Amino acid sequence: MKRLTSAVKSSVNPTNLQLWAIETLKTNSYLTSIPTGNIPADIKLLQKQGFQLQPSILATETNCVFLVCWRMYKIFNMSCDGFFGICIGPRTFKPVDDSRYYTNWMPGIYFWYDRTMM
């Protein structure tokens, strides 16, 4: 998570990311996957650094786009997945309280990770 946060802050334009998310929300209003070809160029560059960010719309009522990463962890000789990423909405967006922990980067843009796995 810290590695992703650092990489995003140093290489992603938050204004362009937010504009992309807002446009994406206008054309996708349900829980859905977004084709990887439709993500911003600076996010694609993060993929070359090893971050497999899969974009998806969470739901209409949350009004945000999630860029989801996952990582497999070994705990007590068992494997489990951990999920983390970026959540983007309009500047007024604030995430709902759920099983994720959120850290605000810019108004409407949050880094998150799943509390149950990390």
KAKABEL-V294002 format. One line per field, one symbol per residue. ss: DSSP state (2 for helix, 1 for strand, 0 for the rest). phi: phi as a letter, one per 30 degrees, with the letter a starting at -180 (. if undefined). burial: # if it has 16 or more other ideal C-beta (glycine too) atoms within 10 Angstrom, else .. Layout:
ss = ???
phi = ???
burial = ???
//
This chain:
ss = 0222222222200222222222222220000110022200222222220000011110022201111111111110011111111111100000000001111111001111110000
phi = .dddeddddcbcddddddddddddddcbcbeadceedccdeddddddddjccdcdaddadddhbcccccbbcccbhibcbcbcalbcbbdeddbdddbdcccbdcbeibbdbbdddcc
burial = #..#...#...#.#..##.###.##..#.....#....##..#..#....#.#.#.##...########.#..........########...#.#....#....#..#######....
//
